[in-house]
Amino acid sequence: SLVAQEVINEMNQEFGLSLQPGDLGENIMTVGLGDLSDIPDGSILSVGPVDLKVIEQNVPCKNLLIYHRLLPKKIRGRRGILAIVHDGAGSVIGAGDLIIHQPKTKG
């Protein structure tokens, strides 16, 4: 799963939290791609040497209640995305790797 640092920052500010990378269970933290809500299913994200295929938006679960009772509701639609490895299995993604969004192709 991928989550935007911008969303984490916003939730920290709004609720007085100190969420850190990994606290929402994400595998990849993004910066500069917005809240990821506008990336459609089927899109490809190239992350360093790996291509990830977006399968769906990530729905917040009740596990987030440990941080704040309103967090699951407030983060709905901005909880990030779920993706599978499309190409590059076995390659290593590193901190600072560039993420390139390749819009979904027709067909």
Secondary structure, 3 states (H helix, E strand, C coil): CEEEHHHHHHHHHHHCCCCCCCCCCCCEEECCCCCCCCCCCCCEEEECCEEEEEEEECCCCHHHHHCCCCHHHHHCCCCCEEEEEEECCCCCCCCCCCEEEECCCCC
